[in-house]
Amino acid sequence: MATNPFEDENAKYFVLINDEGQHSLWPISTDVPDGWTVIFGEDGRQECLDFIEKNWTDMRPNSLIRQMEADAAARQNGESRSAVR
């Protein structure tokens, strides 16, 4: 029976990141998919998982973060304008 390459405790892994800031544990034996970049490893599975836990603290995609910041700025500017009137 073949083991799942993403769950092999003895394998080496990379941590990947995409443009949205999302992280992925990735076996070194598997080609890195388009749109993803290696940011950590080659290292053990647990070390890679620890890296992800430490560094991916905001699960929101980058596009959502930018939109939420733009919405907050727009609300702040709207409140500032109404206070001046």
N, C-alpha and C positions, 0 to 999 in steps of 0.2 A: 504494500500500500504506500503510495507516494504521500509525503508530508506537504503541508501547506507552506510554501516558501516564506510567507509573511509571519508565520508562527514558529519557525525553527529557532529554538533557544541557542543553538550552536552555530548558526550562520552569522555572517557579517552583513551589516546594513548601512544604508545612507539615510539621512534625513533630507527630504526634498521640500522646496517651497515653490509656490506658483505666484503669479502676478497679484492674486487676491490675498496673499499672505498666508494661505492655508498650508499646513505642513503635512507630510506623509512619511511614514516609515517605509523604506524601500529596500528589498534585497539587492545586494550588489550583483547577483547573478542575473538580474533582469534589467533590460535596457531602460534607461530613464526616459519617460514619455515626453513628447513635445510639450512645451509650456511649463516645464518643471526644471528647477536648478538644484544641484546638490549644495547644501549649506553646512552639512556635518557628516562626519564619518569618512571613511569606513570604520565602523566600530561594532561592538556587540549590540544585540537587540535591546537589552535593558539600558545601556548607555544612550542609545538613540532615543528611546522612550523618555528617559530622564531629560534629555536635551529638549525634546518637544514640550514636555510638561513645563520646563523652566522658561522657555522662550515663546511659546504660543499661548499667551495669556488672554488674548481677546479673540474669541472665536468668530467674530463678525468678519465677513469679507471686506477687503479694503474699500471696494466700491460703496458698500453700505456705510462704512465709517465716514467716508468723504461726504456722502449724501446727508447723513445725520448732522455732520458739522456744518454743512452749508445751510441746512434747514434751521439749525440753532442760530447761526449768524443772521439769517434773514429775519427770524423772529426778534432777535436782539435789535437789529436795525429798525424794524418796524416799531418796536416799543420805544426806542430812542426818538424816532420821528414823532410819534404821537405825544410824547412827553414835552417836546419843544413847541408844539402847536398851541 
